[in-house]
Amino acid sequence: MKNFTLGIEEEFQILDSDTLMLRSHMSKILDGGKVFLQERIKEEMHQAVVEMGTNVCENINQARDEVSYLRQQVIQLADNEGMKVAAAGTHPFSHWSDQLITPNPRYDALIEEMKDVARSNLIFGLHVHVGIPDREEGLQIMNVARYFLPHLYALSTNSPFWEARDTGFKSYRSKIFDKFPRTGIPPYFSSVAEYDKFVEILVKTNCIDNGKKIWWDIRLHPFFPTVEFRICDMAMTVDEVICIAALMQCIIAKLHKLQEQNLTFRTYRRVLINENKWRAARWGVDAKLIDFGKKEEVNFTVLINELLEFIDDVVDELGCRKEVNFVHNMIQQGSGADRQLAVFKETGDLKEVVRYIVGETGKGL
Protein backbone atom coordinates (compact mmCIF):
# COMPACT_ATOMS: atom_id res chain seq x y z
CA MET A 1 0.00 0.00 0.00
CA LYS A 2 1.13 3.56 -0.73
CA ASN A 3 2.64 5.44 2.16
CA PHE A 4 -0.02 7.95 3.18
CA THR A 5 2.22 10.23 5.22
CA LEU A 6 0.81 12.47 7.94
CA GLY A 7 1.45 16.03 9.06
CA ILE A 8 -0.47 17.47 12.02
CA GLU A 9 -0.82 21.15 12.96
CA GLU A 10 -2.28 22.19 16.32
CA GLU A 11 -3.23 25.73 17.37
CA PHE A 12 -2.82 26.26 21.12
CA GLN A 13 -4.14 28.94 23.48
CA ILE A 14 -1.58 30.79 25.60
CA LEU A 15 -3.05 31.66 29.02
CA ASP A 16 -2.18 33.77 32.02
CA SER A 17 -1.48 31.39 34.92
CA ASP A 18 -3.53 33.42 37.40
CA THR A 19 -6.51 34.77 35.46
CA LEU A 20 -6.59 31.86 32.96
CA MET A 21 -7.48 34.44 30.28
CA LEU A 22 -5.79 34.47 26.89
CA ARG A 23 -2.47 36.27 27.09
CA SER A 24 -0.79 37.99 24.14
CA HIS A 25 2.73 36.72 24.84
CA MET A 26 3.24 34.18 22.08
CA SER A 27 6.52 35.93 21.08
CA LYS A 28 8.23 34.86 24.34
CA ILE A 29 7.29 31.23 23.70
CA LEU A 30 8.24 31.54 20.02
CA ASP A 31 11.67 33.00 20.80
CA GLY A 32 12.35 30.21 23.31
CA GLY A 33 11.14 27.47 20.97
CA LYS A 34 12.68 28.56 17.64
CA VAL A 35 16.16 27.51 18.77
CA PHE A 36 15.40 23.79 18.84
CA LEU A 37 11.93 23.46 17.24
CA GLN A 38 12.69 25.71 14.22
CA GLU A 39 9.84 25.44 11.70
CA ARG A 40 7.73 23.27 13.98
CA ILE A 41 6.65 26.30 16.04
CA LYS A 42 4.89 29.20 14.32
CA GLU A 43 3.21 32.47 15.15
CA GLU A 44 -0.42 33.12 14.26
CA MET A 45 -2.36 36.34 13.68
CA HIS A 46 -3.36 36.73 17.34
CA GLN A 47 -0.50 36.87 19.83
CA ALA A 48 -2.34 34.52 22.21
CA VAL A 49 -2.12 31.68 19.66
CA VAL A 50 0.85 29.45 18.93
CA GLU A 51 0.88 26.77 16.23
CA MET A 52 2.86 23.55 16.53
CA GLY A 53 3.37 21.42 13.41
CA THR A 54 4.90 17.96 13.16
CA ASN A 55 7.49 16.89 10.66
CA VAL A 56 6.26 14.58 7.90
CA CYS A 57 5.33 11.32 9.68
CA GLU A 58 5.54 7.95 7.95
CA ASN A 59 2.83 6.36 10.13
CA ILE A 60 0.46 6.99 13.02
CA ASN A 61 3.00 5.91 15.67
CA GLN A 62 5.46 8.54 14.48
CA ALA A 63 2.62 11.07 14.47
CA ARG A 64 1.80 10.24 18.10
CA ASP A 65 5.44 10.65 19.12
CA GLU A 66 5.69 14.01 17.34
CA VAL A 67 2.40 15.40 18.68
CA SER A 68 3.30 14.28 22.23
CA TYR A 69 6.79 15.78 21.98
CA LEU A 70 5.51 19.11 20.65
CA ARG A 71 2.84 19.34 23.34
CA GLN A 72 5.48 18.66 26.01
CA GLN A 73 7.69 21.39 24.55
CA VAL A 74 5.02 24.07 24.26
CA ILE A 75 3.78 23.36 27.81
CA GLN A 76 7.37 23.59 29.11
CA LEU A 77 8.06 26.81 27.17
CA ALA A 78 4.87 28.35 28.59
CA ASP A 79 5.71 27.18 32.13
CA ASN A 80 9.11 28.87 31.85
CA GLU A 81 7.32 32.17 31.18
CA GLY A 82 4.71 31.65 33.92
CA MET A 83 1.95 30.79 31.46
CA LYS A 84 -0.36 27.88 30.67
CA VAL A 85 -1.36 26.13 27.43
CA ALA A 86 -4.88 25.00 26.53
CA ALA A 87 -6.28 22.93 23.65
CA ALA A 88 -9.85 23.87 22.67
CA GLY A 89 -11.60 25.45 19.68
CA THR A 90 -12.43 28.69 21.53
CA HIS A 91 -11.51 30.20 24.89
CA PRO A 92 -14.54 30.01 27.22
CA PHE A 93 -14.53 33.65 28.37
CA SER A 94 -11.74 35.81 26.87
CA HIS A 95 -12.88 38.56 24.48
CA TRP A 96 -11.34 38.86 21.02
CA SER A 97 -11.15 42.66 21.16
CA ASP A 98 -8.68 42.43 24.09
CA GLN A 99 -6.14 40.44 22.07
CA LEU A 100 -3.08 41.89 20.35
CA ILE A 101 -2.32 41.18 16.70
CA THR A 102 1.10 39.82 15.72
CA PRO A 103 3.14 42.46 13.83
CA ASN A 104 3.52 41.01 10.33
CA PRO A 105 2.81 42.52 6.87
CA ARG A 106 0.68 39.47 5.95
CA TYR A 107 -1.56 39.89 9.02
CA ASP A 108 -1.67 43.69 8.52
CA ALA A 109 -2.96 43.15 4.96
CA LEU A 110 -5.54 40.60 6.15
CA ILE A 111 -6.90 42.99 8.79
CA GLU A 112 -6.91 45.89 6.33
CA GLU A 113 -9.01 43.77 3.97
CA MET A 114 -11.36 42.07 6.46
CA LYS A 115 -11.42 44.41 9.49
CA ASP A 116 -13.35 42.96 12.47
CA VAL A 117 -14.06 39.69 10.64
CA ALA A 118 -10.31 38.98 10.85
CA ARG A 119 -9.80 40.55 14.29
CA SER A 120 -12.61 38.52 15.84
CA ASN A 121 -11.37 35.24 14.34
CA LEU A 122 -9.99 34.10 17.70
CA ILE A 123 -10.37 30.37 17.09
CA PHE A 124 -8.16 27.30 17.33
CA GLY A 125 -8.16 24.41 14.88
CA LEU A 126 -6.58 21.04 14.15
CA HIS A 127 -5.28 20.58 10.61
CA VAL A 128 -4.19 17.19 9.27
CA HIS A 129 -2.28 16.62 6.01
CA VAL A 130 -2.41 13.22 4.33
CA GLY A 131 0.17 12.63 1.60
CA ILE A 132 -1.12 12.12 -1.97
CA PRO A 133 1.63 12.81 -4.53
CA ASP A 134 -0.72 12.79 -7.55
CA ARG A 135 -2.75 16.03 -7.63
CA GLU A 136 -5.41 14.67 -9.99
CA GLU A 137 -6.03 11.71 -7.72
CA GLY A 138 -5.89 14.01 -4.69
CA LEU A 139 -8.65 16.18 -6.13
CA GLN A 140 -10.91 13.22 -6.97
CA ILE A 141 -10.39 11.81 -3.46
CA MET A 142 -11.12 15.24 -1.96
CA ASN A 143 -14.43 15.36 -3.86
CA VAL A 144 -15.54 12.09 -2.27
CA ALA A 145 -13.99 12.63 1.19
CA ARG A 146 -16.19 15.74 1.66
CA TYR A 147 -19.04 13.40 2.65
CA PHE A 148 -17.13 12.25 5.77
CA LEU A 149 -16.25 15.76 7.01
CA PRO A 150 -19.28 16.13 9.34
CA HIS A 151 -18.47 12.73 10.92
CA LEU A 152 -14.93 13.87 11.75
CA TYR A 153 -16.12 17.31 12.81
CA ALA A 154 -18.69 15.94 15.29
CA LEU A 155 -15.92 13.92 17.00
CA SER A 156 -13.72 17.00 17.34
CA THR A 157 -16.36 19.46 18.64
CA ASN A 158 -14.66 21.39 21.44
CA SER A 159 -15.91 24.99 21.45
CA PRO A 160 -19.26 25.35 23.25
CA PHE A 161 -18.45 28.71 24.89
CA TRP A 162 -17.83 32.13 23.35
CA GLU A 163 -17.20 35.31 25.35
CA ALA A 164 -18.52 33.73 28.59
CA ARG A 165 -21.72 32.45 26.99
CA ASP A 166 -22.91 28.88 26.52
CA THR A 167 -23.70 29.19 22.80
CA GLY A 168 -25.89 26.07 22.62
CA PHE A 169 -23.48 24.72 19.97
CA LYS A 170 -20.95 21.95 20.50
CA SER A 171 -18.70 23.81 18.04
CA TYR A 172 -19.17 27.55 17.86
CA ARG A 173 -15.74 27.90 16.25
CA SER A 174 -17.11 27.17 12.78
CA LYS A 175 -19.81 29.84 13.20
CA ILE A 176 -17.06 32.41 13.78
CA PHE A 177 -14.99 31.19 10.84
CA ASP A 178 -18.04 31.18 8.53
CA LYS A 179 -17.67 34.99 8.34
CA PHE A 180 -14.47 34.53 6.32
CA PRO A 181 -14.71 34.15 2.53
CA ARG A 182 -13.75 30.85 0.88
CA THR A 183 -14.53 28.68 3.90
CA GLY A 184 -16.77 25.66 4.54
CA ILE A 185 -17.36 22.56 2.43
CA PRO A 186 -15.66 22.99 -0.96
CA PRO A 187 -17.56 22.64 -4.24
CA TYR A 188 -17.10 19.65 -6.54
CA PHE A 189 -14.34 19.98 -9.17
CA SER A 190 -14.26 17.67 -12.17
CA SER A 191 -10.49 17.99 -12.72
CA VAL A 192 -7.31 19.66 -11.50
CA ALA A 193 -7.46 21.84 -14.63
CA GLU A 194 -10.87 23.15 -13.54
CA TYR A 195 -9.62 23.72 -9.99
CA ASP A 196 -6.44 25.49 -11.16
CA LYS A 197 -8.51 27.74 -13.42
CA PHE A 198 -10.71 28.66 -10.44
CA VAL A 199 -7.63 29.60 -8.38
CA GLU A 200 -6.17 31.50 -11.36
CA ILE A 201 -9.31 33.66 -11.66
CA LEU A 202 -9.20 34.49 -7.93
CA VAL A 203 -5.52 35.48 -8.15
CA LYS A 204 -6.04 37.48 -11.35
CA THR A 205 -8.92 39.47 -9.82
CA ASN A 206 -7.01 40.20 -6.57
CA CYS A 207 -9.29 38.06 -4.37
CA ILE A 208 -6.23 36.10 -3.19
CA ASP A 209 -2.48 36.18 -3.81
CA ASN A 210 -2.15 32.37 -3.65
CA GLY A 211 -4.14 29.20 -2.95
CA LYS A 212 -3.38 29.32 0.79
CA LYS A 213 -6.12 31.92 1.15
CA ILE A 214 -8.68 29.29 0.24
CA TRP A 215 -9.66 28.10 3.72
CA TRP A 216 -12.05 25.24 2.92
CA ASP A 217 -12.79 22.40 5.37
CA ILE A 218 -10.72 20.16 3.11
CA ARG A 219 -8.39 21.32 0.37
CA LEU A 220 -5.74 20.20 -2.06
CA HIS A 221 -2.78 21.96 -0.49
CA PRO A 222 -1.34 24.60 -2.86
CA PHE A 223 2.32 23.89 -1.99
CA PHE A 224 2.52 20.38 -0.50
CA PRO A 225 1.51 17.05 -2.14
CA THR A 226 -1.25 16.55 0.43
CA VAL A 227 -4.97 16.61 1.01
CA GLU A 228 -5.47 18.82 4.08
CA PHE A 229 -8.39 18.36 6.48
CA ARG A 230 -9.18 21.69 8.17
CA ILE A 231 -12.70 21.21 9.56
CA CYS A 232 -11.86 20.06 13.11
CA ASP A 233 -11.84 22.01 16.34
CA MET A 234 -8.60 21.83 18.27
CA ALA A 235 -8.90 18.56 20.21
CA MET A 236 -8.13 18.42 23.94
CA THR A 237 -6.02 15.28 24.27
CA VAL A 238 -3.27 13.59 22.26
CA ASP A 239 -5.41 10.42 22.05
CA GLU A 240 -8.26 12.37 20.41
CA VAL A 241 -5.92 14.08 17.93
CA ILE A 242 -4.33 10.78 16.93
CA CYS A 243 -7.68 8.98 16.58
CA ILE A 244 -9.03 11.72 14.29
CA ALA A 245 -5.81 11.77 12.23
CA ALA A 246 -5.91 7.96 11.87
CA LEU A 247 -9.52 8.10 10.63
CA MET A 248 -8.53 10.74 8.07
CA GLN A 249 -5.56 8.70 6.87
CA CYS A 250 -7.78 5.61 6.54
CA ILE A 251 -10.45 7.49 4.56
CA ILE A 252 -7.83 8.71 2.05
CA ALA A 253 -6.22 5.24 1.81
CA LYS A 254 -9.59 3.54 1.30
CA LEU A 255 -10.69 5.98 -1.42
CA HIS A 256 -7.32 5.49 -3.15
CA LYS A 257 -7.83 1.71 -2.99
CA LEU A 258 -11.29 2.02 -4.58
CA GLN A 259 -9.85 4.19 -7.38
CA GLU A 260 -7.19 1.58 -8.07
CA GLN A 261 -9.99 -0.97 -8.51
CA ASN A 262 -11.96 1.42 -10.78
CA LEU A 263 -14.57 1.75 -8.03
CA THR A 264 -15.66 4.78 -6.06
CA PHE A 265 -17.90 6.04 -3.26
CA ARG A 266 -20.81 8.28 -4.21
CA THR A 267 -20.22 12.02 -4.29
CA TYR A 268 -22.89 14.19 -2.68
CA ARG A 269 -23.84 17.78 -3.28
CA ARG A 270 -22.27 20.42 -1.09
CA VAL A 271 -25.69 21.66 0.06
CA LEU A 272 -26.53 18.20 1.45
CA ILE A 273 -23.18 17.79 3.21
CA ASN A 274 -23.73 21.25 4.72
CA GLU A 275 -26.91 20.00 6.41
CA ASN A 276 -24.84 17.38 8.23
CA LYS A 277 -22.10 19.89 9.05
CA TRP A 278 -24.68 22.16 10.72
CA ARG A 279 -26.03 19.26 12.79
CA ALA A 280 -22.51 18.24 13.82
CA ALA A 281 -21.75 21.80 14.96
CA ARG A 282 -24.97 22.02 16.95
CA TRP A 283 -25.08 18.58 18.61
CA GLY A 284 -21.64 16.97 18.14
CA VAL A 285 -21.60 13.22 18.85
CA ASP A 286 -25.25 13.42 19.97
CA ALA A 287 -26.33 14.53 16.49
CA LYS A 288 -28.69 12.75 14.19
CA LEU A 289 -27.03 12.98 10.78
CA ILE A 290 -28.67 12.32 7.44
CA ASP A 291 -27.92 9.09 5.62
CA PHE A 292 -28.29 10.45 2.09
CA GLY A 293 -28.44 6.99 0.52
CA LYS A 294 -31.38 5.92 2.72
CA LYS A 295 -32.81 9.46 2.85
CA GLU A 296 -33.32 9.28 6.61
CA GLU A 297 -31.90 10.60 9.89
CA VAL A 298 -29.69 8.21 11.81
CA ASN A 299 -27.80 8.48 15.09
CA PHE A 300 -24.21 9.63 14.73
CA THR A 301 -22.96 6.35 16.24
CA VAL A 302 -24.63 4.39 13.43
CA LEU A 303 -22.78 6.42 10.79
CA ILE A 304 -19.48 6.12 12.67
CA ASN A 305 -19.86 2.34 12.78
CA GLU A 306 -20.57 2.38 9.04
CA LEU A 307 -17.43 4.45 8.53
CA LEU A 308 -15.38 1.96 10.58
CA GLU A 309 -16.76 -0.86 8.44
CA PHE A 310 -15.96 1.08 5.26
CA ILE A 311 -12.29 1.62 6.16
CA ASP A 312 -11.75 -1.75 7.88
CA ASP A 313 -9.70 -3.31 5.09
CA VAL A 314 -7.02 -0.57 5.21
CA VAL A 315 -6.74 -0.15 8.99
CA ASP A 316 -4.28 -3.00 9.59
CA GLU A 317 -2.30 -2.16 6.44
CA LEU A 318 -1.75 1.31 7.95
CA GLY A 319 -1.07 -0.15 11.41
CA CYS A 320 -3.60 2.04 13.21
CA ARG A 321 -6.32 -0.27 14.56
CA LYS A 322 -5.75 0.75 18.18
CA GLU A 323 -5.91 4.44 17.24
CA VAL A 324 -9.04 4.03 15.12
CA ASN A 325 -10.79 1.99 17.80
CA PHE A 326 -10.30 4.85 20.28
CA VAL A 327 -13.32 6.41 18.55
CA HIS A 328 -15.52 4.24 20.80
CA ASN A 329 -13.94 5.86 23.88
CA MET A 330 -14.54 9.29 22.36
CA ILE A 331 -18.23 8.59 21.86
CA GLN A 332 -18.56 7.10 25.35
CA GLN A 333 -16.78 9.94 27.18
CA GLY A 334 -18.26 12.65 24.97
CA SER A 335 -16.40 15.15 22.81
CA GLY A 336 -14.35 17.96 24.33
CA ALA A 337 -17.46 20.15 24.19
CA ASP A 338 -19.50 17.61 26.19
CA ARG A 339 -16.79 17.46 28.85
CA GLN A 340 -16.45 21.24 29.05
CA LEU A 341 -20.23 21.56 29.50
CA ALA A 342 -20.24 18.84 32.18
CA VAL A 343 -17.58 20.72 34.19
CA PHE A 344 -19.55 23.96 33.86
CA LYS A 345 -22.78 22.25 34.91
CA GLU A 346 -21.05 20.85 37.98
CA THR A 347 -19.16 24.00 39.04
CA GLY A 348 -20.93 26.95 37.38
CA ASP A 349 -17.43 28.40 36.93
CA LEU A 350 -15.80 28.96 33.52
CA LYS A 351 -12.39 29.20 35.18
CA GLU A 352 -12.85 25.59 36.30
CA VAL A 353 -13.65 24.71 32.68
CA VAL A 354 -10.34 26.28 31.58
CA ARG A 355 -8.45 24.44 34.36
CA TYR A 356 -9.98 21.20 33.10
CA ILE A 357 -8.90 21.96 29.49
CA VAL A 358 -5.34 22.76 30.66
CA GLY A 359 -5.20 19.43 32.51
CA GLU A 360 -6.49 17.48 29.50
CA THR A 361 -4.03 19.22 27.16
CA GLY A 362 -1.13 17.58 29.00
CA LYS A 363 -2.92 14.29 29.69
CA GLY A 364 -0.77 11.22 29.14
CA LEU A 365 2.38 13.13 28.25
N, C-alpha and C positions, 0 to 999 in steps of 0.2 A: 504494500500500500504506500502511496505517496506520503511524504513527510509533511503533515499539515502543521507547520511551526506555529508557535504562539508568541504574542507580545501583549502584555497587560499594562494598562495605564490607570493609576488610581489618583483621584483628586482628594486631598485631605484638608480638613479644617484645622487652622492653628488657633488655639484658645489661650486666653489668660487663665493662669492656674487658680486665681482667687475668684474672679467673677464668672468664669467659664463662658464668657462672651468671646466672639471672634476677635482676634487681635491682629492688627496689620503689621506684623513683624516677620513676614516670610523671608525678607532679605537676610536677616541674621541666620536663619536656618539654611538658606541657600548658600551663603558664604561659607558656612561651616561644612556643608555637604559636598560642594563642588570639588573640593580637593581630592576626595577618594571616590565619589559617586559619579562625577563628571556629567555626562549627558543623561544619566538616569534620574537626576533631580532637576525640575524645571519650575520657573516662575509662571504664574497665571495672571490674568488681568487684575484681579483683586489681590491685595497684599496679604489677605488672611487665608489664601489658598496656596498649597504647594502640591505639585504633581510629581509622582514617582512612576517611572516607567522601566519595565524589565528589559534586559537584553532579549535577543531572539532566542526562544526556548524550543528545544527539539521535541519535548514531550511535556505531559502534565506534571510529572515529578519535578522536572527542572523549573517549571513555572511556579510550583508551590515553594520551592527553595528560594527562588528570586523574590517572590512576593513577600515571603516571611522575612527574608533578609532586609528588604527595603523598608518594611514596616518597622522592624527593630531599629534601623538606622534613623528614620525620621522621628520616632518616639524619643530616641536617645538625644538627637540634635535639639529637639524641642525642650526636653528635660534640662539640658545644659543651659538653656536660655530662660529657664523658669516658666516654660509653657507646656501645654498639653496638645495632644493630637486626637482628632475624632473623625470617624468614618461614617457619614450619613449623607443623604441627598440634599438636605437643607439643614441649617442651624435652627434649633427650636425657637429661639427668641431674639437673636441679634437682628438688627435692622440694616438693610443694605446701604442706606444713605449715610451710615456712620463709617463705612469702610473706605480705606484709601485705595486709589488705583495705582498700579505699578507703573513707574515712569518708563515708557517705551513707545517709540514712534508708531508701532503697529497698534498698540492699545489706544493711543491718542487718536489715531485715524478712525478706529472702530467707534469710539465714543463721540467723535465729531459727526460721524454718519448716523449713529443710532440713538444718541442722547440717553435718556433714562431707560430705554429698553436694554441697552448694554450695561449701564450702571447698576441696574436692579437685578442683573443676571447672576445673583450670588448663589450658585448651585454647584453641586459636586457629583461627578459622574464616574462610571467605570467603563472604560473602553477596551475592547479585546480585538486584537488583530489575529486573523487566521491566514496562514500563507497559502496563496494560490498564484503560482508564477504566470499562468496563462490568463491574460486580461479578459479575453472573450469568454472563456469558461467561467472566470470570476463573476462577470456580469450576469451570465445566465443563472449561475448559482444564487447570486444576490436576488434576482427576480423571484426565485422560488422561496428562498430563505425568509423573505419578508413575512410570509404567513406565520412563522414561528416567533416573530418578535414579541407579540403580546404575552406569549407563554413565558419567555425569558424575563420580560419586564415585570410581570406579576411576581415572580420569585424574588426579584431584586428590590421591590418597593420598600423605600426606607426614608420617606420624607413627608410625614403626616402633618408636621407643624410648620408654620410660616409666620414670622413676626409675632410670636407668642400666642398664636391662634391654632386651635385644632381645626384644620381645614375641611375635615370630613373625607379627605382623599388619603389613600395609602401612599400615593406619590404625587405630591404637589409640584415637585421639581419640573415635571414635563409641562405643567400649565404655565410656569414662568418662562421656560425655554420656547414655548409655542409663539411667543411674541417676536422672536427672531425670524428673519426670512430664511427660506431654504432649510427648514427643519421638518421633522416628522417622518412618516413612512414615505420612501421614495416612489416615484412613478415607475411603471414598467418600461424598460428599454429593449428594443428588439435586437440591438447589436452595439458593439463598442463604438462603431462609426457614428451611430445615432447619438450615443451618450457624449462622445467627444465633440460632436457638432453643437450639442446643447451647451456644454461648458464653454466652447469657443464663442458662442453668441453672448453668453454672460460676461466673458472677459472683454469682448469687443465693445460692448455697450456700457462698460464701467460698473457693472453690478458687482463683480468680484475681480481680484487680480490673479487668483489661481483657484484650483479646485478644492483647496483646503477650506474655503469659505462656503462650501456646501456642507451643511451640518446635519445631514439626514441621520435617521436612526440606524441605518446600515448604509455603507458606501464602499465603492471600489476606491481604495486609497489612491490619491493622485500621484504620490511619490514612491510608495512601497508596493511590492507585489502581494498585497493582502486584501482580503475583505474585512472591513472594520465594523464591528458591532458597537453602536454608540447609544443604544436606547436605555441602558440600565442605570438606575440610581447607584451611587456609591454604596457598596455592601459593607456591613459592619465587620464581619469576621473573615479571616483567611479562608476557612472552610467554605463559606458561602461564595467567595470570589472564585475559588478553584472549581467548585461544582458548576457554577454558571459558565466559566470558561471551557470546562470539559464538554458541557452540553453543546456549546457553540462549535467547538472543534468537531464533535461528532456529527452535527447537522451538516457542516460543510463537507466532511468526509463521505457521509452517506449520499448526499446529492451528487458528489463527484462520481461515486460508485454507480449510481443510477445512470448518469450520463455516459459512462464507459460502456454500459450495457444497452445503450440507446433507449433508456427508459427515463421517465421523469415523474415529478410530483406535480400536481395541478398548481397553476398560478392563479391567484385570486386578485380581484380588483382592489386597488388602494382604499377605496371608500369602504369596502367591507372589512378589510384588516383594521382600519381606523376605528370601527365600532368595537372590536375586541380590545384595541389599545386603550380606548376610553374606559372600558369596563375594568381593565387591569389596573389603570391609574386609580380608579375610584375604590375598588374592593380588593385589589391584590390577590392573594391566594384563596380568598373567599369568593372570588368572582364566579359568575356563570358566564362562560364564553360561548360564542356561537360556533357550532360545528357546521361549516358552510356546506359540506357534502350532504349531511343529513337535514340541513335547514332547521336546526333546533338548538336551543340553549342546553349546554351541559356543564356540570361542575368542572371547575378548573382541574381538579385531581384526575378526572376521567381523561381530559386532553393530555395531561402530563404523562399518564400511563400509556396513552397511545403514542406519544412522542418517544418514550423509552422503548416501546416495542419497535417503532420505526427505525431507531438508530442501533438496535441491539446487535446487529451483525458487524458493526464497526467498532464497538466499544472495546472488545478484547484486543483487536488489532492495534488500537491506539493506546492500550494499557491503562485505561482510566475507569474501570468498572467501579472501584471503590468511590472515586470522586463523583461519578454520575449517580450512584446509589444514594449519595448524601442528600439528594433532592427529597427523599422521603422524610429525613430529619427536618429539612427546611419547612416542609408542609406541616409537619407535626408541631414544631416549635413556633411556627408563624414567621412571617418575614420580619425584617428589621422594623418596619412600620408597626406591625402588630405588637412587637416587644416594647417599642417606645410607648405606645398607647397604654399598654398594660402597666408600665412603670408609672405613667402619669395618673392613671386611674387609681393606683394604689397610694400614691404620695401626694397628688395634686400639685407637684412642684416640678417645673420644667428644668430646674438646675439638677434635680435627681435624674431626670431623663438624660441630660448631657453627661452626668457622671457614669451612668450606665453605658452610654455609647463609647465613652473613653475606655472603660473597662473591657468592652467587647472588641474594641479596635486592636488591643494587644493580646487578646485571648489566644492561648496556645503557643505563643511565641517563646 
